[in-house]
Amino acid sequence: MSDTQTLIENRPPSVAGLFLERVAATPDAEAYRYPVPPASGVGPDDWKSLTWAAAAERVHAIAAGLIELGVEPEQRVALASSTRLEWILADLGIMCAGAATTTVYPQTNADESAYILSDSESRVLIAENAEQLAKARTKRAELPDLTHVVVVDPAGADADEDWILTLDELERRGAARLEQDPDLITKRVGALTKDQLATLIYTSGTTGRPKGVRLPHDCWSYMAKAIAATGLVTRDDVQYLWLPLAHVFGKVLTSGQIEVGHVTAVDGRVDKIIENLPVVRPTYMAAVPRIFEKVYNGVAAKAKAGGAAKYKIFQWAAGVAREYARVTQDNFRRTGTASAPFGLSAKHKAADALVYAKIREAFGGNLRACVSGSAALAPDIGYFFSGAGVHILEGYGLTETSAASFVNPGEAYRTGTVGKPLPGTEVRIADDGEILLRGPGVMQGYHKLPEKTAEVLEADGWLHTGDIGELSPDGYLRITDRKKDLIKTSGGKYIAPAEVEGQFKAVCPYVSNILVHGADRNYCTALIALDEAALMEWAKENGLAGRTYAEVVAAPATVEMVDGYVQQLNTGLQRWQTIKKFRLLPRDLDIEHGEITPSLKLKRPVVEREYKNLIDEMYEGTREA
C-alpha cells in the first residue's frame, strides 16, 4: 500500500478529531488572521492573529455552550453568516459538540431561510447580525424546532428575549460548563463515528426549492487527507479565504487547512479583496471564475482607457501570454520541462516587465497558485493568467461530492481541464458522456428526499453528476457542459452555451454576464449584462459622461461597441454556434433577483423567464423549424 493510500485509508472518523490532533501538534503556531476595523472607522483594517491553541479555547467554549443549550449529537445548528473567523470557529464548535452544521447564505431571503431552518429541523441558529436575526424573528411561528438564536455581532440586534443570546454569552456559558466537566469535548469528539451527519448544505440550485445534501464526518476527514496527499499545499502556505463558507467550495478549504496546518487569512468582504491582497500577500487562494474575469476585464478596460498605444501593448502582451502558456504547458506534458523557444521567451520577458509583473503585484506578489472552481473558466482567460505567472489550477466537484473531486496537479496543470481525481476518488464516463463519480467524498443522500437521492445515486455508490465531460488517456478531465444545459437548435445541432459564453468573456472586457439562448430555435441569440465599473469608464471616454448606467446601456454607441465584440466572437465559432442577435440588459444580473446563485452561477430558467420579452423579440418574424 502506498503512503498516500495509507494516509487516506487510515483517516480518523472526523475533522473534529483532526482539529484536536492539530491543536496538540502545533498549539502555538499561527492558525488564522482576521481583520479588525479601526475604532475610528477611518483607515485600513488592523490584522490580528489567532494560534491553534487560542482557536481551540474558543471552539471548545462554543461546543460546550451548545451542549449547555441542549444540543444533542447529529441535531442541526444553522449558520447564517458571511465568511469571517467566527464562522469557522462556530462550525468547528458545532462539530466538536457532535452536532451538524446547516449552512445558510446571508443573502438568502426570509422565506427561503425559514424553509431551510424548518426542513433541517435546526435547533439553534447562529446568526451574524441583526439582519439575520430579523429573518428568524419574523418566521418564528413557522420554526417550532428552533429554540435559540446566537448573534455574533449584536449591534442593533435587540437580544433581550430569553431565546436570543450573543456569541460572547454562549462562550461564557460554555467555559463555565467546561470548568465543571473539563473532558466534555474530548468525550463528544471521541464518540463521533464516520457515518454521523456533520454538515447539511442546501444547494442553491437553478430551479425549485434547494435540496439538503447530507455529508457525514467521513466526507470531510477524507477531503482533509486527500487535499494533503496532493502536495499542493504545505505548512508554509498562507491562504486568503474569502469564498462563501456556506458553499461547499469554501467549506472544504477549512478541512484541508486543519490537516496541513498552514495559516488562513479570513475575510469574506468581496469589495475588500483588492485592498487585502497586498496586505495578506497569500501564497495561494481559491476563487470562482467570475473573479478572474473581473480582474482580466478590469486590466483590459484600464489599458483601453489609457489610449490606443497602451491598449495595443496590452493586446500584444495578452497574445504573448496565451502563446507562452500553451507552448510551455505542451512542452511540460511532452518532456516534463516548461520550456519555450528563445524568441517567444524574449517577447515574454519584455511583456512581463510591461504588463505581467503589475498583475502579479496586484495579487500580493507571493502567489504560487490559485484554485478555481464552481464553474468553468474560459480557457483564453486561463491561458492569459498562466502566461502572466498567475497559475490557475482548475478543479471540479459538487456539493454532493464535498466539493473537491478533481484538481490540476501543480506544475503539470493543463488549462481547460479540471485535472485529475483526488486520491481515493473514482471516475467513469457514461455512454451519453455524463461524468460519474464514486468515493469517500460522495454524500449520503438528499435530506428527507429518498426519490431524489435514487435519481442520482446508484446502489453501488456511483453518483450521476449531470455534467458532460471527457477523459484524456492520462486521466485529465475536461468538462464540456451541464447535461441539462446542452441546447439543441431546430436544425438538430447541439451547442454547449457555457463554452460560447466563456469565449465571449475572454473577448469583451465590458461583459459581466451573458446567456446564450437557442434551444429549439433556428439560430442563437444572447442576453448580455455589462460590468458597471468598466462600462462607466468607457462611457467617460466616449461622450457619454454624466449618464446613468441604464442610459449608457441603451445608447446606440454602446450597442455598436458590443456588436463589434460579438462579431469578433463569431469569427471563431461554427456557423450554428454564432450569435445572430443580442440584447443588452438594463442592469446586471444579481443574487437578490434570484438570477445567479450565491456561488455566482447563472440561473438560466430564471433569466430566460425574466427576459422572455427580449428573447421573443429577437425571434420575431422568423419561421421556426
N, C-alpha and C positions, 0 to 999 in steps of 0.2 A: 504493500500500500504506500502511495506517495505521501510526502509531508503534507501536501495540500489536502488530499483525501482524509488524512488523519486529523488535520485541523478542523475540517468541516464535520466529519462523521462523529468526532468526539466532542461536539459542541455541548455546552450546558443548556438546560431547558429554557432559559430566559435571558433577555437583555438586562433585566433587573439583577440577575446573578452576575452577568458580565460587569455591570456597573460596580457592584460591591468588590469584585476582583480588581477592577481598575483603580478604585479608591485605595485599596490595600496595597497595590503595587506602586503607585506614584501619588501618594497623598498630597505632597507639596508642589507638584508640577502644576503649571497653569492649565486650566481646563477651558474657561470661557472668558471672552472680553465682551463688554456691553457698554453702550453709550449712556452717559448721564448728561442731560441738557444743563447749561449753566443756570444758576439760580436767578440771574437777571433776565433770562430768556433771550439774551443777545450774545452772539458769538458762537464759536464752534463747540461741539459736544466734548465732554471730558470722558475718555475711555477708561473704564475700570476693569480689573481682573478678578477672577474667582478661581481658587485652586480646586482640585478634585475633592480634597477633604472638606473645604468650606461649602462646596456644592452639595456634598453628601449630607452635611449637617442640615441644610435646608430641605433637601429631598426627604430625609428621614422624618423631619418635623411635619412636612406636608402629608406624608404617608400616614404617620401616626394620627394626625389631625383628622384625616378622612376616616380612619378606623374609629376614632372617637365619635364621629358623626354617625356611626353605624353602618358604614360601607363594608359589604362582605365580598369575598373573592368572586371574581367574574361579574359583579354588578358594575354597571356603567357609570362613569363620571365623564360628563361632557366638558369640552374645552372650546370656548368661543373667544378667540383672541388672535391678534396679528402675531407675526413672528417676533419674539422677544425672549430674553433669558428666562422669564417666569414661565413661558410655555414649556420649555424643555424641562425645567425643574418640576413643574406640575405633572407633566407626562410621566417622568421617572417616578415621582411620588405616587401617582396612581398605580403604576405597575408594581412598585415595591409594596404597596398595600394589598397586592393580589387582585386589584380591580382591573377594569378595562376602560381604555380611553375612547370616547366618542368624539370625533373631530367635527367642528362646525366652523365654516369660513366666517370671518367677521362681517363680510359683505352680505351674507345670507339674510333675506328679509324675515320678518317676524313669523309669517305663516310657515315658511319652509323650515325655519329654526324650530318652531313648535312641532312640526311633523317629525323631524329628526330626533328631538328630545323624547317625543312620545313613542315613536317606533322603536327606539333603542331602549326605552324604559330607564332612562338615565335618572339616577337618584340624586346626584349633585351636579350643578353646573358651575364651572369656574369661568367667570365672565371677566373680560378685560377691563371694562369701564361702565360708566352709566348707560351708554348707548346699548351695550349688550344686555345689561340688567333689565333695561326697559322692555326689551323683546320678551323676556321670560315673564316679567311682571304683567304685561298686557295679556299674556296667554296662560296665566297660571291655572285658570279654571280647567284648561284642557290638558293639564300635566299632573295627574294625580300621583305619579311616581316620584316627582321632583320634590325633595324635602328641604334642600338648601341651595342657595346661590352664594358662591365665594367670589368677591370682587377684588381683582388685582390692583386696579388704580381707583380708589374710592372717591376721587374728587367729583363732587356734584352727584354722587350716586344715591344719597339718602338711604343709608344702610341701617336705619333704626329698627326695622322689623326683625322679629326673632329668627325668621328663616333666612336672613341675609347676614353675612359676616365678611370681613375683609380677609385677604390672604395673610396679612400680618397676624390677625387674630387666630386664624386656622393654625399657623405655625406655632403660636404661643401655646395653644391647646395641645398640639402635638408634642411639643417639647415637655410640657408638664406630664403627659401620658408616658413619655419615654423615661422620665425620672422614676416613675413607678414600675415600668417594665422595660428595662434597657435592651432586652433581646427581642422585643416585639417585631421589629422589621426583619431582622435576621431570620426569625422563625417564619414570618409570612413569605419571604423570598425563598427560603428553603423548602417550603411546602408547594411551590409552584411546579406544575407539570407542563411539558411541552405542548400539550393539546389544549390547555386552558386559554380562553379568549384574552387577548392582550389589547387589541385595537379594533374598533368598529369604524371604518371610514366610509362615508357616504359619497358615492361617485356623483360628481356634479352633473354628469350625463348631458347628452344633447337633446334628449326627448324625455318627457314624462317625469315622474317622481324619482328622486335619487334612490339608489339601492344601497343598503348597508353591506359592505364587504367584511366578512369575518376573518380576521388574521390572528392566529394563535401566537403564543410566545415563541414557538419554534421558528416561525417565519422570520422574526426579527433577529433571533440568535443566529440563524443560518445566514441572513443577509450580512450581519456584522462580520462573521468569519469569512464569508465569500468575498466581501469587499477587501478585507485584509489580505486574502490569498491572491488577489490580482496584483498586488505590489504597487498599485497606482498611487497610494498614499502612505506616508511614513510618519513617525513620531515627530519629525522636524517640521511638518507642514503647518501652515496657518490657513484655515478655511474661512472664507467670508460667506456666511449663511444669511440670505435674505428671502429665500423662497418661502411660500406659504407652508407652514408646518401642518396645516390641516390637510395638505395634499401629500400623497404617499411619497412623492419625489423628495420633498423637504424632510419628511419624517425618516426616511431610510438613511439620510446623511447623519442623523444623530446616532444611529446604531453603529455605523461604521466608525465614527469618531471615538466612541466609547471603547471599542475593541483596539483601535490603533493607538489612541491616547494623545492625539495632537490637539492643538489649540483651535477653537472655533470662535470667531467674532460674529456676534448675533445682532442683526438689526433689520427688521422687515420693512422699513420705510423705503419704498421703491424710489421716491424722489430724493433720497439721500445717497443712492448708490454712487453717483459721480463724485460726490463730496467725500464719501467714506473710503473709496478705493485707495487714494494716495495716502490716507491715514493708516488704514489697516495693512496695506501692502501684502495682500494674500498671495500664497503660493498656488492655491487652487480655489476655484469656486464653481458652483453649479448654477445653471441658468436655463431659461427656456428660449427658443429661437427668437421670440419677439424682442428680447433684449439685444441680441446680436444684430438683428435687423435695424433696430433703432440706432445703435451705435454706428453701423455702416451708413445708414441713410443720413445721420447727422454729420458724419465726416464728409460724405459726398456733397450734401447741401451746403456745408460751410465752404468747401472748396469752390463750388459753383458761385456762391455769393462773393468770393474773392476775385472774381473776374475770369475771363476766358483763359488766360495763361495759367492761372493757378488750377483751374478745373482740368485743363489739358494735362498738366503734370500729374494730378490725381488719377485721371483715367489711365494714363500711361503706367503709373505705379501699380494701379489695381490690376491691369493686364499682366504686368510682370509678376506680381504676387501669385496670381492664379496659375500662370505658366510654371513658375518655380515650384509651387506646391504640387502640381500634377507630376512634374518631372521627378522631383525628389521622392515623392511617395511611391511612384512607379519603380524608381531605382532601388528604393529600400525593399520593396516587395520582391524584386528580382535578385538583388545582391546582398541585402542586409545593410547597405550604406546609403544614407540620404544625400547623394551627390548630385551635382548639376554641371553642365558644360561650362567652360571658362567664360564664354560670352554672356550667358544667362546669369552666372554668378556675379559678374561685374555690374550688369544692369541692376541686379537685386541689391547689391551693396549701395549703389547710388540712390536707389529708391528708398532704401532703409534710412539713409541719412535725411532724405527729404520728407518722407511720409511715415514709414512704419514705426520708427523709434518713438514718435509722438503718440501713436496709438497705444504702444506698449506702456508708455509712461502714464497714460490715462487710466490704465488698469492697475496702476500701482508700481509697475516696474519689476515686480518679483514673480509674476505669474508663470508657473510651469505649464499649467494646462487648465482648461475649462471643461466641464462636463455639461453637455446639452441633452435635454430630454423633454418629454411630454408631447412634443410634436416634431415634425420633420424640419430640419434646417435646409434651406435651399443650398445645393452644392456650390453654386457660384459664390455665395457668401462664405461658406465654409472654406473654400479654397483661398478666398481673399485673406481671411484671418490667418489661415495656416501659413501662407506666404509672407504675411506680416509678422510672424513669430508669436501669434496668439493661437495656441494649439487647442482646437475644439474637438474633444473626444465625444462623439455622439453615442448615446446609449438608448436602450429601449426596455420598456416594461409597462405593466399595467397596475392599476390599483389591485387587481385580482392576483397579481404576482409579486406583491410587496415592492413594486417599483423597478428594481434593478434586475433584469433578466439577461441583458446583453450590455457590453460596453467595449469601446475600442481599446486595444491593448497598448497603451503608452506610445512609444516611438513608432510602433508598427501600425498606427492608426490609419484608416482609409476614409477620407472624406466621401460622403454619400452613402456610407454604410453605418450600421449601428454596432459593428464589431462582432465579437464572439460571445457565446453564452458564458455566464459566470460558472465557475467550478461547481458541479453538482446539479446544474440545470440541463435538461434535455430539450431538443427541438426537432421537429419534423415539419415538412411542408405537405399539406393535404393535396389531393388530386386537383382541387379547384384553386390551389395557390394559397390557401389560408395557412397562417402560421399556428402551429400547435405547440404548447409548452407543458413540460412536466418537471416537477422538482419540489424541494422543501419550501420554496417561497410561494407556492400556489395556495390560494385561500381555501378555507373550509367550505365556503359557500356564501350565498346571499342570505342575510338575516331574515328569517321567517318567510323565505321565498323559495321553497324546495323546487317548484316547477321551473323558475328562472335559473336556479342552480343547475338543474338537469339539462337545460338547453345549452349550457357552455362547458360543463364539467363532466367528462366521461367517468364511468365506474373505475377504470384503470388509472385515473389521475391526469389524463391529458386534458388541458384547457384549450378551448377554441377562443383565440384572441380576437377574431373579427378583422384582423389585419391581413393584407396580402403581401407576400414577400418572396424572396428567392435567396438561396444559399450559394455562396461561391464554393468551388471544390475544396478550398482550405478553411471553410467554416465561417466566413464573414456573411452577415445577414444584411440584405437591403430591403427596406420597406417600400413597397410601391404605392399602397393606398389602403384606406379603410375599405373592407369588403362592401359595406353598405353605402360608402361614398362614391364608388365607381359609378360613372354615369354612362348610359348608352344612348347615342343620338338616334333620331328616327331613321338615319341611314345605316344603323347597325354597327357603328363604330364605338368601341369602348374608350373612355377618356378618364384619366386619373386627375381630377380637378386640383388636388393638392400639389401635383407636380407642376402644372401650369401656373398656379398661384405663387409657388416658390420661385419660379423663374422670373415672374413679374417683379417680385420683391427685390430680386438681385439687379433688375434693370432700372427701376424707377426709384429715385431717392426720396420721393414725397409720399409714397404709399404707406398706409398704416395697416389696413385690412383689405382683402379682396376675396370675393366669392365668385367662382366660375359656375355658370348655370348652363345646362344643355340637355338634361335628361329628356328623352322622347321629343326633342326639338331637332330641326334640320340644320342648326348651327349653334355655336356657343356665344354666350354673352357674359358680361361681368358687371358686378356691383363693386364699386371702388370707394373706399373711405381714405381720406388723406390725413397725414400726420399734421396736426395743427401747428406745432412749433416750426417744423421745416417749411410748411406751406406759407406761413405768415412772413417768414424771412424772404421767401421767393417773391411774395406779393410786394414787399417794400422795393425790391429791385425791378419790378415790372409794372410800375404805375398804378398799383392797387393799394398803396399805403392808406391807412385810416379806415379801411373797410372791415366789417366783421368777417369771421371765418366763413359763415354761410354765404355772405355776399361774394367773397373771393372764390369759393367753390362754384358758385353759379356763373361767374364771369366767363365769357367766351374765351378769353386768353388762357384761363386755367384749363378749360376743356381741350383747347388746342394743344396745350403743353402736355397733358396726359395722353392725348391721342398719339402724339409723337412717340411716347414710350410704349404704347400698345402696339403700334406698327413695328417698332423695334423688336418687341417680344415675338410678334407673329412671324418674323423672318426666320426664327429658329424653331418653329413648330411645324408639325404635319398639318396639311390643309384642313383636316377635320377638327383639329385642336384649336385653330386660330379664333381669336376673339373678333367677331364681326361688329358687335355694338357694345357700348358700355354706358353706364350712368354713374355719375358722382353722387355720393350720399351727402345729405345736408349736414351730417355730424358723424363723428367717429362711432364705431360700434363699441359697446361697453358692457360691463358686468351688470350694472344697475338696470339696464333694459333687458337683461337676460339673453343678449346676443352673443356673448362669449362667456366661457366658463371662468371660474376664478384662476384656473391654470392657463388661461388665455387661449383656449381652443375655440374655434368658430362653431357656433350652434347653427348649422345650415338650415334646418327646418324653421327655426325662429326668424332668421334673417330673410329667408325666402317668403315667409308669411307676412312679415312686417313690410317688405318692399315689393309685394306681389304686383302692385300697380306699375312700378318701374320695369319689372321683368316683362309683364304683359305688353307694356308699351314698346319694348324692344322687338317683340314678335308680331306686332300689329301689321296686318296686310300680307303676312306670309302664309303660304299653304303648308300645313304640317303633313308630313308623310304618314 
